[in-house]
Amino acid sequence: MEFLYWDCFDVARWIESLGFPQYEACFTDNRITGRKLIYVNCTYLPRLGITDFKDMQVISACVRELLGITEILWSRSIANPRRDSVALFLEQKCRTGERADSLTYQRFLEDMHH
């Protein structure tokens, strides 16, 4: 999960590599680092200045793919569907601080099952 160590310029280069060089500044100006990518979805992208719906869909899908998060099945019950463990782990990793820095995915899974 090397993207967790990306700075906003690494993220901007990745966005450019997806074919969206026009949005590089949206990510650098808003200081979107690899850790903050967990929040980047169709709800969040307009706040960065990205409003083209097709582009939002593509970028969101690429972010989910990068993070290894499976698509949420909207046909499931709304009664608290089980969250993807990778998504839960990344929410912990996106925080700053010693504990978040030292947390490994393996350790996170162990903590979840206790």
Residue frames as qw, qx, qy, qz and C-alpha x, y, z in Angstrom:
[[0.000, 0.887, 0.462, 0.000, 0.00, 0.00, 0.00],
 [0.525, -0.046, 0.030, 0.849, 2.71, 2.41, -1.07],
 [0.011, 0.656, 0.356, 0.666, 0.11, 5.08, -1.97],
 [0.521, -0.770, -0.349, 0.115, -0.25, 5.75, 1.79],
 [0.566, -0.465, 0.055, 0.679, 3.14, 7.46, 1.61],
 [0.378, 0.525, 0.393, 0.654, 2.32, 9.62, -1.42],
 [0.077, -0.419, -0.223, 0.877, 2.45, 13.38, -1.00],
 [0.462, 0.676, 0.339, -0.463, 0.01, 15.61, -2.91],
 [0.258, 0.660, -0.498, -0.500, 2.41, 15.82, -5.88],
 [0.128, -0.115, 0.975, 0.143, 2.53, 12.00, -6.15],
 [0.381, 0.499, 0.712, -0.314, -1.28, 11.99, -6.11],
 [0.356, 0.749, -0.049, -0.556, -1.35, 14.70, -8.80],
 [0.093, 0.459, -0.784, -0.408, 1.02, 12.66, -10.99],
 [0.246, 0.157, 0.955, -0.049, -1.24, 9.62, -10.53],
 [0.403, 0.664, 0.429, -0.462, -4.31, 11.69, -11.52],
 [0.275, 0.686, -0.405, -0.538, -2.43, 12.86, -14.62],
 [0.063, -0.253, 0.936, 0.236, -1.51, 9.26, -15.46],
 [0.377, 0.399, 0.802, -0.235, -5.23, 8.41, -15.42],
 [0.260, 0.433, 0.578, 0.641, -5.70, 10.96, -18.22],
 [0.166, -0.894, -0.407, -0.089, -6.84, 13.94, -16.15],
 [0.530, 0.070, -0.154, 0.831, -3.96, 16.46, -16.20],
 [0.121, -0.601, -0.189, -0.767, -6.53, 19.28, -15.92],
 [0.671, -0.661, -0.225, -0.252, -7.26, 18.17, -12.33],
 [0.690, 0.092, -0.441, 0.567, -3.69, 18.02, -10.98],
 [0.046, 0.372, -0.263, 0.889, -4.01, 21.44, -9.32],
 [0.668, -0.471, -0.195, -0.542, -7.30, 20.40, -7.68],
 [0.898, -0.267, -0.321, 0.142, -5.37, 17.76, -5.75],
 [0.567, 0.128, -0.299, 0.756, -2.23, 19.80, -4.99],
 [0.129, -0.493, 0.040, -0.860, -4.14, 22.98, -4.02],
 [0.736, -0.476, -0.075, -0.475, -6.25, 20.93, -1.60],
 [0.085, -0.566, 0.781, -0.250, -3.21, 19.00, -0.34],
 [0.942, -0.029, 0.044, -0.332, -4.71, 15.59, -1.10],
 [0.081, -0.555, 0.828, 0.003, -2.09, 13.05, -0.03],
 [0.429, 0.060, -0.879, -0.201, -2.22, 9.29, -0.46],
 [0.066, -0.199, -0.842, 0.497, -3.75, 8.94, 3.00],
 [0.328, 0.348, 0.268, -0.836, -6.53, 11.38, 2.13],
 [0.307, 0.106, -0.710, -0.625, -7.52, 9.41, -1.00],
 [0.040, -0.273, -0.941, 0.198, -9.80, 7.30, 1.21],
 [0.180, 0.570, 0.456, -0.659, -12.18, 10.31, 1.26],
 [0.172, 0.372, -0.425, -0.807, -12.08, 10.94, -2.48],
 [0.291, 0.352, 0.885, 0.087, -15.38, 9.82, -3.99],
 [0.099, 0.538, 0.549, 0.632, -18.23, 11.33, -6.02],
 [0.320, -0.861, -0.394, 0.041, -19.47, 13.21, -2.96],
 [0.524, -0.656, 0.051, 0.541, -16.07, 14.77, -2.19],
 [0.564, 0.169, 0.406, 0.699, -14.75, 15.53, -5.69],
 [0.116, 0.839, 0.342, 0.407, -16.93, 18.66, -6.26],
 [0.456, -0.868, -0.019, 0.194, -15.28, 20.20, -3.16],
 [0.613, -0.321, 0.375, 0.617, -11.97, 19.86, -5.00],
 [0.220, 0.612, -0.216, -0.728, -13.43, 21.60, -8.06],
 [0.026, 0.087, -0.900, -0.427, -14.19, 18.47, -10.11],
 [0.504, 0.263, 0.412, -0.712, -17.81, 18.59, -11.25],
 [0.550, 0.292, -0.573, -0.532, -17.93, 16.68, -14.55],
 [0.840, -0.206, 0.302, -0.402, -20.01, 13.63, -13.62],
 [0.931, 0.308, -0.194, 0.034, -18.29, 11.19, -16.02],
 [0.380, 0.589, -0.541, 0.464, -14.84, 12.28, -14.79],
 [0.465, -0.483, 0.481, -0.564, -16.02, 11.95, -11.18],
 [0.962, -0.034, 0.096, -0.252, -17.18, 8.38, -11.84],
 [0.810, 0.425, -0.330, 0.236, -13.89, 7.38, -13.46],
 [0.129, 0.601, -0.549, 0.567, -11.71, 8.99, -10.78],
 [0.663, -0.388, 0.377, -0.517, -13.80, 7.47, -7.97],
 [0.989, 0.098, -0.039, -0.101, -13.58, 4.02, -9.55],
 [0.641, 0.513, -0.424, 0.383, -9.79, 4.36, -9.96],
 [0.192, -0.583, 0.524, -0.591, -9.41, 5.47, -6.33],
 [0.861, -0.230, 0.253, -0.376, -11.45, 2.47, -5.11],
 [0.929, 0.298, -0.197, 0.100, -9.34, 0.18, -7.29],
 [0.332, 0.617, -0.503, 0.506, -6.11, 1.72, -5.94],
 [0.396, -0.469, 0.517, -0.597, -7.34, 1.29, -2.35],
 [0.221, 0.046, -0.974, -0.024, -8.52, -2.26, -3.04],
 [0.376, 0.177, 0.563, -0.715, -12.07, -1.44, -1.97],
 [0.123, 0.299, 0.889, 0.324, -14.84, -3.49, -3.49],
 [0.241, -0.295, -0.299, -0.875, -17.88, -1.70, -4.86],
 [0.306, 0.087, 0.666, -0.675, -20.72, -1.30, -2.36],
 [0.080, -0.313, -0.864, -0.386, -23.76, -3.30, -3.40],
 [0.262, -0.099, 0.143, -0.949, -26.65, -0.86, -3.10],
 [0.658, -0.209, -0.530, -0.492, -29.17, -3.68, -3.33],
 [0.450, -0.093, -0.785, 0.416, -28.15, -4.86, 0.16],
 [0.381, -0.766, -0.515, 0.050, -30.13, -4.03, 3.28],
 [0.121, 0.770, -0.141, 0.610, -29.60, -0.52, 4.60],
 [0.723, -0.678, 0.021, -0.129, -29.36, -1.91, 8.13],
 [0.316, -0.787, 0.522, 0.091, -25.64, -1.31, 8.60],
 [0.922, 0.350, -0.161, 0.025, -24.15, -3.46, 5.82],
 [0.809, -0.404, 0.149, 0.401, -20.78, -4.97, 6.72],
 [0.160, 0.928, -0.263, -0.211, -17.92, -2.67, 5.80],
 [0.825, 0.442, -0.264, 0.234, -14.98, -3.77, 3.67],
 [0.751, -0.553, -0.049, 0.357, -12.05, -4.46, 6.04],
 [0.573, 0.182, 0.141, 0.787, -9.60, -2.67, 3.70],
 [0.043, -0.730, -0.231, -0.642, -11.81, 0.44, 3.80],
 [0.624, -0.766, -0.147, -0.056, -11.96, 0.31, 7.61],
 [0.779, -0.242, 0.034, 0.578, -8.18, -0.13, 7.80],
 [0.401, 0.405, 0.192, 0.799, -7.57, 2.82, 5.47],
 [0.281, -0.845, -0.220, -0.398, -9.83, 5.01, 7.60],
 [0.727, -0.639, -0.019, 0.248, -7.51, 4.26, 10.53],
 [0.704, -0.018, 0.194, 0.682, -4.36, 4.84, 8.42],
 [0.246, 0.709, 0.261, 0.607, -5.54, 8.19, 7.05],
 [0.432, -0.898, -0.079, -0.020, -5.29, 9.67, 10.52],
 [0.415, 0.651, -0.460, 0.438, -2.00, 11.14, 11.57],
 [0.567, -0.656, 0.369, -0.335, -0.05, 10.19, 14.65],
 [0.091, -0.495, 0.863, -0.038, 2.23, 7.49, 15.96],
 [0.603, 0.078, 0.746, -0.271, -0.45, 4.82, 16.32],
 [0.715, 0.621, 0.145, -0.286, -1.74, 5.28, 12.77],
 [0.303, 0.756, -0.563, -0.144, 1.81, 5.33, 11.39],
 [0.141, -0.398, 0.902, -0.096, 2.73, 2.05, 13.08],
 [0.735, 0.167, 0.494, -0.433, -0.55, 0.22, 12.39],
 [0.025, 0.228, -0.847, -0.479, -0.18, -2.62, 9.89],
 [0.658, -0.025, -0.373, -0.654, -3.03, -4.28, 8.03],
 [0.595, -0.040, -0.797, 0.097, -2.24, -7.60, 9.74],
 [0.142, -0.082, -0.638, 0.752, -2.39, -5.97, 13.18],
 [0.420, 0.014, -0.006, -0.907, -5.64, -4.21, 12.24],
 [0.695, -0.053, -0.590, -0.407, -7.22, -7.55, 11.26],
 [0.465, -0.075, -0.790, 0.393, -6.05, -9.13, 14.53],
 [0.073, 0.062, 0.429, -0.898, -7.55, -6.25, 16.53],
 [0.540, -0.028, -0.276, -0.794, -10.85, -6.57, 14.62],
 [0.723, -0.098, -0.652, -0.209, -11.22, -10.22, 15.60],
 [0.379, -0.080, -0.724, 0.571, -10.64, -9.66, 19.33]]
